[in-house]
């Protein structure tokens, strides 16, 4: 079913991208909750490296 000229696969892919961003944001919030402010930059860098090197799906 096309909605506003978009194909279903486009909506599905958009949902994956948004879901991935929400998971990363949730991980950041959980990691920063209850931490000392001086430790936060190191935690943010570590999470950035974790998600940067995480396996990704290959696109066509």
C-alpha distance matrix in Angstrom:
0.0 3.8 6.5 9.9 9.5 8.8 7.1 6.4 10.0 11.3 10.5 12.0 14.9 15.5 15.8 18.3 20.3 20.6 21.5 24.1 25.6 25.9 27.6 30.0 30.8 31.4 33.7 35.6 36.1 37.3 39.6 41.1 41.7 45.4 46.5 49.4 48.4 50.4 48.4 44.9 44.9 45.6 42.9 40.3 41.5 41.3 37.7 36.9 38.5 36.8 33.3 34.3 35.6 32.9 31.2 27.9 25.2 25.7 23.1 22.9
3.8 0.0 3.8 6.5 5.7 5.4 5.1 6.3 9.6 9.8 9.4 11.9 14.2 14.2 15.3 18.0 19.3 19.6 21.1 23.5 24.6 25.2 27.3 29.4 30.0 31.0 33.3 34.9 35.5 37.1 39.2 40.5 41.3 45.1 45.9 48.7 47.3 49.3 47.4 43.9 43.6 44.6 42.1 39.3 40.4 40.5 37.0 35.8 37.6 36.3 32.6 33.4 34.9 32.6 31.0 27.6 25.0 25.3 22.3 22.1
6.5 3.8 0.0 3.8 5.4 5.5 7.1 8.0 11.3 10.3 9.0 12.2 14.4 13.5 14.4 17.6 18.5 18.2 20.0 22.7 23.3 23.6 26.1 28.1 28.3 29.4 32.0 33.3 33.7 35.4 37.7 38.7 39.4 43.1 44.1 46.7 45.3 47.4 45.8 42.2 42.0 43.2 40.7 37.8 39.2 39.5 36.0 34.8 36.9 35.7 32.0 32.9 34.8 32.6 31.4 28.0 25.9 26.4 23.6 23.8
9.9 6.5 3.8 0.0 3.8 5.6 8.7 10.7 13.3 11.4 10.7 14.4 15.8 14.3 16.0 19.2 19.3 19.0 21.4 23.8 23.9 24.6 27.3 28.9 28.9 30.4 33.0 33.9 34.3 36.5 38.6 39.3 40.1 43.9 44.7 47.1 45.3 47.4 46.0 42.3 41.9 43.4 41.1 38.0 39.3 40.0 36.5 35.1 37.3 36.5 32.8 33.4 35.5 33.6 32.7 29.2 27.2 27.5 24.4 24.6
9.5 5.7 5.4 3.8 0.0 3.8 6.6 9.7 11.8 10.2 10.7 14.1 15.1 14.4 16.6 19.3 19.5 19.8 22.2 24.2 24.7 25.8 28.3 29.7 30.1 31.8 34.1 35.1 35.9 37.9 39.8 40.7 41.8 45.6 46.1 48.5 46.8 48.6 47.1 43.4 42.8 44.0 41.9 38.7 39.7 40.4 37.0 35.3 37.2 36.5 32.7 33.0 35.0 33.1 31.8 28.2 25.9 25.8 22.5 22.1
8.8 5.4 5.5 5.6 3.8 0.0 3.8 6.6 8.3 6.4 7.1 10.4 11.3 10.9 13.1 15.6 15.9 16.6 18.8 20.7 21.4 22.6 24.8 26.3 27.0 28.6 30.8 31.9 32.8 34.7 36.5 37.6 38.8 42.6 43.1 45.6 44.0 45.8 44.0 40.4 39.8 40.9 38.6 35.6 36.5 37.0 33.6 32.0 33.8 32.9 29.2 29.5 31.4 29.5 28.1 24.5 22.2 22.3 19.1 19.1
7.1 5.1 7.1 8.7 6.6 3.8 0.0 3.8 5.4 5.3 6.7 8.8 10.2 10.9 12.8 14.7 15.8 16.9 18.6 20.3 21.7 22.9 24.7 26.4 27.5 28.8 30.7 32.2 33.4 34.9 36.6 38.1 39.3 43.0 43.6 46.2 44.9 46.6 44.5 41.1 40.5 41.2 38.9 36.0 36.8 36.9 33.5 32.1 33.6 32.4 28.7 29.1 30.6 28.4 26.7 23.1 20.4 20.4 17.3 17.1
6.4 6.3 8.0 10.7 9.7 6.6 3.8 0.0 3.8 5.4 5.2 6.2 8.7 9.9 10.6 12.6 14.5 15.4 16.3 18.4 20.2 21.0 22.4 24.6 25.8 26.7 28.6 30.4 31.4 32.6 34.6 36.2 37.2 41.0 41.7 44.5 43.4 45.2 43.0 39.6 39.4 39.9 37.3 34.7 35.6 35.4 31.9 30.9 32.4 30.8 27.2 28.1 29.3 26.8 25.0 21.7 19.0 19.5 17.0 17.2
10.0 9.6 11.3 13.3 11.8 8.3 5.4 3.8 0.0 3.8 5.4 4.9 6.1 8.5 9.7 10.6 12.4 14.2 15.0 16.4 18.5 19.8 20.9 22.7 24.4 25.5 26.9 28.8 30.2 31.4 32.9 34.8 36.1 39.8 40.2 43.0 41.9 43.5 41.1 37.9 37.3 37.7 35.2 32.6 33.2 32.9 29.6 28.4 29.5 28.0 24.5 25.1 26.1 23.7 21.7 18.3 15.4 15.8 13.2 13.5
11.3 9.8 10.3 11.4 10.2 6.4 5.3 5.4 3.8 0.0 3.8 5.4 5.2 6.1 8.6 10.0 10.6 12.3 14.0 15.4 16.7 18.3 19.9 21.4 22.7 24.2 25.9 27.3 28.7 30.3 31.8 33.3 34.7 38.5 38.7 41.4 40.0 41.5 39.4 36.0 35.3 36.0 33.7 30.8 31.5 31.6 28.3 26.8 28.3 27.1 23.4 23.8 25.4 23.3 21.8 18.2 15.9 16.2 13.3 14.0
10.5 9.4 9.0 10.7 10.7 7.1 6.7 5.2 5.4 3.8 0.0 3.8 5.5 5.0 6.2 8.8 9.9 10.5 12.0 14.1 15.4 16.3 18.2 20.1 21.0 22.1 24.2 25.8 26.7 28.2 30.1 31.5 32.6 36.4 37.0 39.7 38.5 40.3 38.3 34.8 34.5 35.3 32.7 30.0 31.1 31.1 27.6 26.5 28.3 26.9 23.3 24.2 25.9 23.6 22.5 19.1 17.2 18.2 15.9 17.1
12.0 11.9 12.2 14.4 14.1 10.4 8.8 6.2 4.9 5.4 3.8 0.0 3.8 5.4 5.1 6.4 8.9 10.0 10.4 12.3 14.4 15.2 16.4 18.6 20.0 20.8 22.5 24.5 25.7 26.7 28.5 30.3 31.4 35.1 35.7 38.7 37.7 39.4 37.1 33.8 33.6 34.0 31.3 28.9 29.8 29.5 25.9 25.1 26.6 24.8 21.3 22.5 23.7 21.1 19.7 16.5 14.4 15.8 14.0 15.6
14.9 14.2 14.4 15.8 15.1 11.3 10.2 8.7 6.1 5.2 5.5 3.8 0.0 3.8 5.3 5.1 6.4 8.7 9.7 10.6 12.6 14.3 15.3 16.8 18.6 19.9 21.2 23.0 24.6 25.8 27.2 29.0 30.5 34.2 34.4 37.1 36.0 37.4 35.1 31.8 31.3 31.6 29.2 26.6 27.2 27.0 23.6 22.4 23.7 22.3 18.7 19.4 20.8 18.4 17.1 13.7 11.7 12.9 11.0 12.9
15.5 14.2 13.5 14.3 14.4 10.9 10.9 9.9 8.5 6.1 5.0 5.4 3.8 0.0 3.8 5.4 5.2 6.2 8.4 9.8 10.8 12.3 14.2 15.6 16.6 18.3 20.1 21.4 22.7 24.4 25.9 27.3 28.7 32.4 32.7 35.3 34.0 35.6 33.6 30.1 29.7 30.4 28.0 25.2 26.2 26.4 22.9 21.6 23.5 22.4 18.6 19.5 21.5 19.4 18.8 15.5 14.3 15.7 13.8 15.9
15.8 15.3 14.4 16.0 16.6 13.1 12.8 10.6 9.7 8.6 6.2 5.1 5.3 3.8 0.0 3.8 5.5 5.2 5.8 8.4 9.9 10.4 12.0 14.2 15.2 16.1 18.1 19.9 20.8 22.1 24.0 25.6 26.7 30.4 31.1 33.9 32.9 34.8 32.6 29.2 29.2 29.8 27.0 24.5 25.9 25.7 22.0 21.4 23.4 21.7 18.2 19.8 21.5 19.0 18.5 15.7 14.7 16.8 15.6 18.0
18.3 18.0 17.6 19.2 19.3 15.6 14.7 12.6 10.6 10.0 8.8 6.4 5.1 5.4 3.8 0.0 3.8 5.5 5.0 6.0 8.6 9.8 10.4 12.3 14.2 15.1 16.4 18.4 19.9 20.9 22.4 24.3 25.7 29.3 29.7 32.6 31.7 33.3 30.8 27.6 27.4 27.7 24.9 22.6 23.6 23.1 19.5 18.8 20.4 18.6 15.1 16.6 18.1 15.4 14.7 12.0 11.1 13.6 13.0 15.9
20.3 19.3 18.5 19.3 19.5 15.9 15.8 14.5 12.4 10.6 9.9 8.9 6.4 5.2 5.5 3.8 0.0 3.8 5.4 5.1 6.3 8.7 10.0 10.8 12.5 14.3 15.5 16.8 18.6 20.2 21.3 22.9 24.6 28.3 28.3 30.9 29.7 31.1 28.8 25.5 25.0 25.5 23.1 20.3 21.2 21.2 17.8 16.6 18.4 17.2 13.5 14.7 16.7 14.7 14.6 11.8 11.7 13.8 13.0 16.0
20.6 19.6 18.2 19.0 19.8 16.6 16.9 15.4 14.2 12.3 10.5 10.0 8.7 6.2 5.2 5.5 3.8 0.0 3.8 5.4 5.1 6.2 8.7 10.0 10.5 12.2 14.3 15.4 16.5 18.3 20.0 21.2 22.5 26.3 26.6 29.3 28.0 29.9 27.8 24.4 24.3 25.2 22.5 19.8 21.3 21.5 17.9 17.1 19.6 18.3 14.8 16.5 18.9 16.8 17.3 14.9 15.1 17.5 16.7 19.7
21.5 21.1 20.0 21.4 22.2 18.8 18.6 16.3 15.0 14.0 12.0 10.4 9.7 8.4 5.8 5.0 5.4 3.8 0.0 3.8 5.4 5.0 6.2 8.7 9.8 10.4 12.3 14.3 15.3 16.4 18.2 20.0 21.0 24.8 25.4 28.3 27.6 29.5 27.1 23.8 24.1 24.6 21.6 19.4 21.0 20.6 16.8 16.8 19.0 17.0 13.8 16.2 18.0 15.4 15.9 14.0 14.3 17.3 17.2 20.4
24.1 23.5 22.7 23.8 24.2 20.7 20.3 18.4 16.4 15.4 14.1 12.3 10.6 9.8 8.4 6.0 5.1 5.4 3.8 0.0 3.8 5.4 5.2 6.3 8.7 9.9 10.7 12.5 14.4 15.5 16.6 18.5 20.2 23.8 23.9 26.7 25.9 27.4 24.8 21.7 21.6 21.8 19.0 16.7 17.9 17.4 13.7 13.4 15.3 13.5 10.1 12.4 14.3 11.8 12.7 11.0 12.0 15.1 15.5 19.0
25.6 24.6 23.3 23.9 24.7 21.4 21.7 20.2 18.5 16.7 15.4 14.4 12.6 10.8 9.9 8.6 6.3 5.1 5.4 3.8 0.0 3.8 5.4 5.1 6.2 8.6 9.9 10.7 12.4 14.3 15.4 16.6 18.4 22.1 22.1 24.6 23.4 25.0 22.9 19.5 19.3 20.1 17.4 14.7 16.3 16.5 12.8 12.2 14.9 13.8 10.5 12.6 15.2 13.5 15.1 13.5 15.0 17.7 17.8 21.3
25.9 25.2 23.6 24.6 25.8 22.6 22.9 21.0 19.8 18.3 16.3 15.2 14.3 12.3 10.4 9.8 8.7 6.2 5.0 5.4 3.8 0.0 3.8 5.4 5.0 6.0 8.5 9.8 10.5 12.2 14.1 15.3 16.4 20.2 20.8 23.6 22.7 24.8 22.7 19.3 19.9 20.7 17.7 15.4 17.7 17.6 13.8 14.2 17.0 15.4 12.6 15.4 17.7 15.7 17.3 16.1 17.5 20.5 20.8 24.2
27.6 27.3 26.1 27.3 28.3 24.8 24.7 22.4 20.9 19.9 18.2 16.4 15.3 14.2 12.0 10.4 10.0 8.7 6.2 5.2 5.4 3.8 0.0 3.8 5.5 5.1 6.1 8.6 9.9 10.5 12.1 14.2 15.4 19.0 19.5 22.6 22.2 24.0 21.4 18.4 19.1 19.3 16.0 14.3 16.4 15.5 11.7 12.7 15.0 12.8 10.4 13.7 15.5 13.0 14.9 14.4 16.1 19.4 20.4 23.9
30.0 29.4 28.1 28.9 29.7 26.3 26.4 24.6 22.7 21.4 20.1 18.6 16.8 15.6 14.2 12.3 10.8 10.0 8.7 6.3 5.1 5.4 3.8 0.0 3.8 5.4 5.1 6.3 8.7 10.0 10.5 12.3 14.3 17.9 17.6 20.4 19.7 21.1 18.6 15.5 15.7 16.0 12.9 10.8 12.7 12.3 8.5 9.1 11.8 10.2 7.8 10.9 13.2 11.6 14.2 13.9 16.3 19.4 20.4 24.1
30.8 30.0 28.3 28.9 30.1 27.0 27.5 25.8 24.4 22.7 21.0 20.0 18.6 16.6 15.2 14.2 12.5 10.5 9.8 8.7 6.2 5.0 5.5 3.8 0.0 3.8 5.4 5.1 6.3 8.7 9.9 10.6 12.3 16.0 16.1 18.8 17.8 19.8 17.7 14.3 15.0 16.0 13.0 10.8 13.5 13.7 10.2 10.9 14.2 13.1 11.1 14.0 16.6 15.3 17.9 17.6 19.7 22.7 23.4 27.0
31.4 31.0 29.4 30.4 31.8 28.6 28.8 26.7 25.5 24.2 22.1 20.8 19.9 18.3 16.1 15.1 14.3 12.2 10.4 9.9 8.6 6.0 5.1 5.4 3.8 0.0 3.8 5.4 5.1 6.1 8.5 9.9 10.6 14.3 15.2 18.3 18.1 20.3 18.0 15.0 16.5 17.1 13.6 12.3 15.3 14.7 11.3 13.1 15.9 14.0 12.7 16.0 18.0 16.2 18.8 18.8 20.9 24.2 25.2 28.8
33.7 33.3 32.0 33.0 34.1 30.8 30.7 28.6 26.9 25.9 24.2 22.5 21.2 20.1 18.1 16.4 15.5 14.3 12.3 10.7 9.9 8.5 6.1 5.1 5.4 3.8 0.0 3.8 5.5 5.2 6.0 8.6 10.1 13.4 13.6 16.8 16.8 18.5 15.7 13.0 14.4 14.3 10.7 10.0 12.6 11.4 8.1 10.6 12.9 10.8 10.2 13.8 15.4 13.8 16.7 17.4 20.0 23.3 24.8 28.5
35.6 34.9 33.3 33.9 35.1 31.9 32.2 30.4 28.8 27.3 25.8 24.5 23.0 21.4 19.9 18.4 16.8 15.4 14.3 12.5 10.7 9.8 8.6 6.3 5.1 5.4 3.8 0.0 3.8 5.5 5.1 6.1 8.5 11.9 11.5 14.2 13.6 15.4 13.0 9.9 11.2 11.8 8.4 7.1 10.4 10.2 7.2 9.4 12.4 11.4 10.9 13.9 16.1 15.4 18.6 19.2 22.0 25.0 26.4 30.1
36.1 35.5 33.7 34.3 35.9 32.8 33.4 31.4 30.2 28.7 26.7 25.7 24.6 22.7 20.8 19.9 18.6 16.5 15.3 14.4 12.4 10.5 9.9 8.7 6.3 5.1 5.5 3.8 0.0 3.8 5.5 5.3 6.0 9.8 10.5 13.5 13.2 15.7 13.8 10.8 13.0 14.0 10.7 10.0 13.6 13.5 10.9 13.1 16.1 15.0 14.6 17.6 19.8 18.8 21.9 22.4 24.9 28.0 29.2 32.9
37.3 37.1 35.4 36.5 37.9 34.7 34.9 32.6 31.4 30.3 28.2 26.7 25.8 24.4 22.1 20.9 20.2 18.3 16.4 15.5 14.3 12.2 10.5 10.0 8.7 6.1 5.2 5.5 3.8 0.0 3.8 5.6 5.4 8.7 9.8 13.4 14.1 16.4 13.9 11.7 14.3 14.5 10.9 11.3 14.6 13.5 11.2 14.2 16.5 14.8 14.9 18.3 19.9 18.5 21.6 22.6 25.1 28.5 30.0 33.7
39.6 39.2 37.7 38.6 39.8 36.5 36.6 34.6 32.9 31.8 30.1 28.5 27.2 25.9 24.0 22.4 21.3 20.0 18.2 16.6 15.4 14.1 12.1 10.5 9.9 8.5 6.0 5.1 5.5 3.8 0.0 3.8 5.7 8.1 7.7 11.1 11.9 13.6 10.6 8.7 11.3 10.9 7.3 8.5 11.5 10.3 8.7 12.0 14.0 12.6 13.6 16.7 18.1 17.4 20.8 22.2 25.1 28.3 30.1 33.8
41.1 40.5 38.7 39.3 40.7 37.6 38.1 36.2 34.8 33.3 31.5 30.3 29.0 27.3 25.6 24.3 22.9 21.2 20.0 18.5 16.6 15.3 14.2 12.3 10.6 9.9 8.6 6.1 5.3 5.6 3.8 0.0 3.8 6.2 5.5 8.4 8.6 10.9 8.8 6.5 9.6 10.4 7.4 8.2 11.8 11.7 10.5 13.2 15.7 15.1 15.9 18.6 20.5 20.1 23.7 24.8 27.8 30.8 32.3 36.0
41.7 41.3 39.4 40.1 41.8 38.8 39.3 37.2 36.1 34.7 32.6 31.4 30.5 28.7 26.7 25.7 24.6 22.5 21.0 20.2 18.4 16.4 15.4 14.3 12.3 10.6 10.1 8.5 6.0 5.4 5.7 3.8 0.0 3.8 5.6 9.0 10.0 12.9 11.3 9.6 13.1 13.9 11.0 12.0 15.6 15.2 13.9 16.7 19.2 18.2 18.8 21.8 23.5 22.8 26.2 27.3 30.0 33.2 34.7 38.4
45.4 45.1 43.1 43.9 45.6 42.6 43.0 41.0 39.8 38.5 36.4 35.1 34.2 32.4 30.4 29.3 28.3 26.3 24.8 23.8 22.1 20.2 19.0 17.9 16.0 14.3 13.4 11.9 9.8 8.7 8.1 6.2 3.8 0.0 3.8 6.8 9.0 11.8 10.5 10.0 13.9 14.4 12.1 13.9 17.2 16.7 16.1 19.1 21.2 20.4 21.6 24.4 25.9 25.4 28.9 30.3 33.2 36.4 38.0 41.7
46.5 45.9 44.1 44.7 46.1 43.1 43.6 41.7 40.2 38.7 37.0 35.7 34.4 32.7 31.1 29.7 28.3 26.6 25.4 23.9 22.1 20.8 19.5 17.6 16.1 15.2 13.6 11.5 10.5 9.8 7.7 5.5 5.6 3.8 0.0 3.8 6.2 8.3 6.7 6.9 10.6 11.0 9.2 11.5 14.4 14.1 14.3 17.1 19.0 18.6 20.2 22.6 24.1 24.2 27.8 29.3 32.5 35.5 37.2 41.0
49.4 48.7 46.7 47.1 48.5 45.6 46.2 44.5 43.0 41.4 39.7 38.7 37.1 35.3 33.9 32.6 30.9 29.3 28.3 26.7 24.6 23.6 22.6 20.4 18.8 18.3 16.8 14.2 13.5 13.4 11.1 8.4 9.0 6.8 3.8 0.0 3.8 5.5 5.5 6.8 10.2 10.9 10.5 12.7 15.1 15.5 16.3 18.6 20.4 20.7 22.4 24.4 26.0 26.5 30.3 31.8 35.1 37.9 39.6 43.3
48.4 47.3 45.3 45.3 46.8 44.0 44.9 43.4 41.9 40.0 38.5 37.7 36.0 34.0 32.9 31.7 29.7 28.0 27.6 25.9 23.4 22.7 22.2 19.7 17.8 18.1 16.8 13.6 13.2 14.1 11.9 8.6 10.0 9.0 6.2 3.8 0.0 3.8 5.4 5.3 8.1 10.1 10.2 11.3 13.8 15.1 15.8 17.5 19.7 20.5 21.8 23.4 25.5 26.3 30.0 31.3 34.5 37.1 38.6 42.2
50.4 49.3 47.4 47.4 48.6 45.8 46.6 45.2 43.5 41.5 40.3 39.4 37.4 35.6 34.8 33.3 31.1 29.9 29.5 27.4 25.0 24.8 24.0 21.1 19.8 20.3 18.5 15.4 15.7 16.4 13.6 10.9 12.9 11.8 8.3 5.5 3.8 0.0 3.8 5.7 7.1 8.4 9.8 11.4 12.9 14.2 15.8 17.3 18.9 20.2 21.9 23.1 24.9 26.2 30.0 31.5 34.9 37.3 38.9 42.5
48.4 47.4 45.8 46.0 47.1 44.0 44.5 43.0 41.1 39.4 38.3 37.1 35.1 33.6 32.6 30.8 28.8 27.8 27.1 24.8 22.9 22.7 21.4 18.6 17.7 18.0 15.7 13.0 13.8 13.9 10.6 8.8 11.3 10.5 6.7 5.5 5.4 3.8 0.0 3.8 5.8 5.7 6.5 8.9 10.4 11.0 12.7 14.6 15.9 16.8 18.9 20.3 21.8 22.9 26.7 28.4 31.9 34.4 36.2 39.9
44.9 43.9 42.2 42.3 43.4 40.4 41.1 39.6 37.9 36.0 34.8 33.8 31.8 30.1 29.2 27.6 25.5 24.4 23.8 21.7 19.5 19.3 18.4 15.5 14.3 15.0 13.0 9.9 10.8 11.7 8.7 6.5 9.6 10.0 6.9 6.8 5.3 5.7 3.8 0.0 3.8 5.4 5.1 6.1 8.6 9.8 10.6 12.2 14.3 15.2 16.6 18.1 20.2 21.0 24.8 26.1 29.5 32.0 33.6 37.2
44.9 43.6 42.0 41.9 42.8 39.8 40.5 39.4 37.3 35.3 34.5 33.6 31.3 29.7 29.2 27.4 25.0 24.3 24.1 21.6 19.3 19.9 19.1 15.7 15.0 16.5 14.4 11.2 13.0 14.3 11.3 9.6 13.1 13.9 10.6 10.2 8.1 7.1 5.8 3.8 0.0 3.8 5.5 5.1 6.2 8.6 10.0 10.5 12.4 14.2 15.5 16.3 18.5 20.0 23.8 25.0 28.4 30.6 32.1 35.7
45.6 44.6 43.2 43.4 44.0 40.9 41.2 39.9 37.7 36.0 35.3 34.0 31.6 30.4 29.8 27.7 25.5 25.2 24.6 21.8 20.1 20.7 19.3 16.0 16.0 17.1 14.3 11.8 14.0 14.5 10.9 10.4 13.9 14.4 11.0 10.9 10.1 8.4 5.7 5.4 3.8 0.0 3.8 5.5 5.1 6.1 8.7 9.8 10.7 12.3 14.4 15.2 16.7 18.3 22.1 23.8 27.4 29.6 31.6 35.1
42.9 42.1 40.7 41.1 41.9 38.6 38.9 37.3 35.2 33.7 32.7 31.3 29.2 28.0 27.0 24.9 23.1 22.5 21.6 19.0 17.4 17.7 16.0 12.9 13.0 13.6 10.7 8.4 10.7 10.9 7.3 7.4 11.0 12.1 9.2 10.5 10.2 9.8 6.5 5.1 5.5 3.8 0.0 3.8 5.4 5.1 6.2 8.5 9.9 10.5 12.4 14.1 15.6 16.4 20.2 21.9 25.4 28.0 29.9 33.6
40.3 39.3 37.8 38.0 38.7 35.6 36.0 34.7 32.6 30.8 30.0 28.9 26.6 25.2 24.5 22.6 20.3 19.8 19.4 16.7 14.7 15.4 14.3 10.8 10.8 12.3 10.0 7.1 10.0 11.3 8.5 8.2 12.0 13.9 11.5 12.7 11.3 11.4 8.9 6.1 5.1 5.5 3.8 0.0 3.8 5.5 5.2 6.1 8.7 9.9 10.7 12.1 14.4 15.4 19.1 20.2 23.6 26.0 27.6 31.2
41.5 40.4 39.2 39.3 39.7 36.5 36.8 35.6 33.2 31.5 31.1 29.8 27.2 26.2 25.9 23.6 21.2 21.3 21.0 17.9 16.3 17.7 16.4 12.7 13.5 15.3 12.6 10.4 13.6 14.6 11.5 11.8 15.6 17.2 14.4 15.1 13.8 12.9 10.4 8.6 6.2 5.1 5.4 3.8 0.0 3.8 5.5 5.0 6.3 8.6 10.1 10.4 12.4 14.2 17.9 19.3 22.9 24.9 26.7 30.2
41.3 40.5 39.5 40.0 40.4 37.0 36.9 35.4 32.9 31.6 31.1 29.5 27.0 26.4 25.7 23.1 21.2 21.5 20.6 17.4 16.5 17.6 15.5 12.3 13.7 14.7 11.4 10.2 13.5 13.5 10.3 11.7 15.2 16.7 14.1 15.5 15.1 14.2 11.0 9.8 8.6 6.1 5.1 5.5 3.8 0.0 3.8 5.4 5.2 6.2 8.8 9.8 10.8 12.2 16.0 18.0 21.6 23.9 26.1 29.7
37.7 37.0 36.0 36.5 37.0 33.6 33.5 31.9 29.6 28.3 27.6 25.9 23.6 22.9 22.0 19.5 17.8 17.9 16.8 13.7 12.8 13.8 11.7 8.5 10.2 11.3 8.1 7.2 10.9 11.2 8.7 10.5 13.9 16.1 14.3 16.3 15.8 15.8 12.7 10.6 10.0 8.7 6.2 5.2 5.5 3.8 0.0 3.8 5.4 4.9 6.2 8.4 10.0 10.5 14.2 15.7 19.2 21.8 23.8 27.5
36.9 35.8 34.8 35.1 35.3 32.0 32.1 30.9 28.4 26.8 26.5 25.1 22.4 21.6 21.4 18.8 16.6 17.1 16.8 13.4 12.2 14.2 12.7 9.1 10.9 13.1 10.6 9.4 13.1 14.2 12.0 13.2 16.7 19.1 17.1 18.6 17.5 17.3 14.6 12.2 10.5 9.8 8.5 6.1 5.0 5.4 3.8 0.0 3.8 5.4 5.4 6.0 8.7 10.0 13.5 14.5 18.0 20.1 21.8 25.4
38.5 37.6 36.9 37.3 37.2 33.8 33.6 32.4 29.5 28.3 28.3 26.6 23.7 23.5 23.4 20.4 18.4 19.6 19.0 15.3 14.9 17.0 15.0 11.8 14.2 15.9 12.9 12.4 16.1 16.5 14.0 15.7 19.2 21.2 19.0 20.4 19.7 18.9 15.9 14.3 12.4 10.7 9.9 8.7 6.3 5.2 5.4 3.8 0.0 3.8 5.5 4.9 6.1 8.4 12.0 13.7 17.4 19.3 21.5 25.0
36.8 36.3 35.7 36.5 36.5 32.9 32.4 30.8 28.0 27.1 26.9 24.8 22.3 22.4 21.7 18.6 17.2 18.3 17.0 13.5 13.8 15.4 12.8 10.2 13.1 14.0 10.8 11.4 15.0 14.8 12.6 15.1 18.2 20.4 18.6 20.7 20.5 20.2 16.8 15.2 14.2 12.3 10.5 9.9 8.6 6.2 4.9 5.4 3.8 0.0 3.8 5.5 5.6 6.1 9.9 12.1 15.7 18.1 20.6 24.2
33.3 32.6 32.0 32.8 32.7 29.2 28.7 27.2 24.5 23.4 23.3 21.3 18.7 18.6 18.2 15.1 13.5 14.8 13.8 10.1 10.5 12.6 10.4 7.8 11.1 12.7 10.2 10.9 14.6 14.9 13.6 15.9 18.8 21.6 20.2 22.4 21.8 21.9 18.9 16.6 15.5 14.4 12.4 10.7 10.1 8.8 6.2 5.4 5.5 3.8 0.0 3.8 5.5 5.0 8.5 9.6 13.1 15.6 17.6 21.3
34.3 33.4 32.9 33.4 33.0 29.5 29.1 28.1 25.1 23.8 24.2 22.5 19.4 19.5 19.8 16.6 14.7 16.5 16.2 12.4 12.6 15.4 13.7 10.9 14.0 16.0 13.8 13.9 17.6 18.3 16.7 18.6 21.8 24.4 22.6 24.4 23.4 23.1 20.3 18.1 16.3 15.2 14.1 12.1 10.4 9.8 8.4 6.0 4.9 5.5 3.8 0.0 3.8 5.7 8.5 9.3 12.9 14.6 16.6 20.1
35.6 34.9 34.8 35.5 35.0 31.4 30.6 29.3 26.1 25.4 25.9 23.7 20.8 21.5 21.5 18.1 16.7 18.9 18.0 14.3 15.2 17.7 15.5 13.2 16.6 18.0 15.4 16.1 19.8 19.9 18.1 20.5 23.5 25.9 24.1 26.0 25.5 24.9 21.8 20.2 18.5 16.7 15.6 14.4 12.4 10.8 10.0 8.7 6.1 5.6 5.5 3.8 0.0 3.8 6.4 8.5 12.3 13.9 16.6 20.0
32.9 32.6 32.6 33.6 33.1 29.5 28.4 26.8 23.7 23.3 23.6 21.1 18.4 19.4 19.0 15.4 14.7 16.8 15.4 11.8 13.5 15.7 13.0 11.6 15.3 16.2 13.8 15.4 18.8 18.5 17.4 20.1 22.8 25.4 24.2 26.5 26.3 26.2 22.9 21.0 20.0 18.3 16.4 15.4 14.2 12.2 10.5 10.0 8.4 6.1 5.0 5.7 3.8 0.0 3.8 6.3 9.9 12.4 15.3 18.8
31.2 31.0 31.4 32.7 31.8 28.1 26.7 25.0 21.7 21.8 22.5 19.7 17.1 18.8 18.5 14.7 14.6 17.3 15.9 12.7 15.1 17.3 14.9 14.2 17.9 18.8 16.7 18.6 21.9 21.6 20.8 23.7 26.2 28.9 27.8 30.3 30.0 30.0 26.7 24.8 23.8 22.1 20.2 19.1 17.9 16.0 14.2 13.5 12.0 9.9 8.5 8.5 6.4 3.8 0.0 3.8 6.9 9.2 12.5 15.8
27.9 27.6 28.0 29.2 28.2 24.5 23.1 21.7 18.3 18.2 19.1 16.5 13.7 15.5 15.7 12.0 11.8 14.9 14.0 11.0 13.5 16.1 14.4 13.9 17.6 18.8 17.4 19.2 22.4 22.6 22.2 24.8 27.3 30.3 29.3 31.8 31.3 31.5 28.4 26.1 25.0 23.8 21.9 20.2 19.3 18.0 15.7 14.5 13.7 12.1 9.6 9.3 8.5 6.3 3.8 0.0 3.7 6.3 9.1 12.6
25.2 25.0 25.9 27.2 25.9 22.2 20.4 19.0 15.4 15.9 17.2 14.4 11.7 14.3 14.7 11.1 11.7 15.1 14.3 12.0 15.0 17.5 16.1 16.3 19.7 20.9 20.0 22.0 24.9 25.1 25.1 27.8 30.0 33.2 32.5 35.1 34.5 34.9 31.9 29.5 28.4 27.4 25.4 23.6 22.9 21.6 19.2 18.0 17.4 15.7 13.1 12.9 12.3 9.9 6.9 3.7 0.0 3.8 6.3 9.7
25.7 25.3 26.4 27.5 25.8 22.3 20.4 19.5 15.8 16.2 18.2 15.8 12.9 15.7 16.8 13.6 13.8 17.5 17.3 15.1 17.7 20.5 19.4 19.4 22.7 24.2 23.3 25.0 28.0 28.5 28.3 30.8 33.2 36.4 35.5 37.9 37.1 37.3 34.4 32.0 30.6 29.6 28.0 26.0 24.9 23.9 21.8 20.1 19.3 18.1 15.6 14.6 13.9 12.4 9.2 6.3 3.8 0.0 3.8 6.6
23.1 22.3 23.6 24.4 22.5 19.1 17.3 17.0 13.2 13.3 15.9 14.0 11.0 13.8 15.6 13.0 13.0 16.7 17.2 15.5 17.8 20.8 20.4 20.4 23.4 25.2 24.8 26.4 29.2 30.0 30.1 32.3 34.7 38.0 37.2 39.6 38.6 38.9 36.2 33.6 32.1 31.6 29.9 27.6 26.7 26.1 23.8 21.8 21.5 20.6 17.6 16.6 16.6 15.3 12.5 9.1 6.3 3.8 0.0 3.8
22.9 22.1 23.8 24.6 22.1 19.1 17.1 17.2 13.5 14.0 17.1 15.6 12.9 15.9 18.0 15.9 16.0 19.7 20.4 19.0 21.3 24.2 23.9 24.1 27.0 28.8 28.5 30.1 32.9 33.7 33.8 36.0 38.4 41.7 41.0 43.3 42.2 42.5 39.9 37.2 35.7 35.1 33.6 31.2 30.2 29.7 27.5 25.4 25.0 24.2 21.3 20.1 20.0 18.8 15.8 12.6 9.7 6.6 3.8 0.0
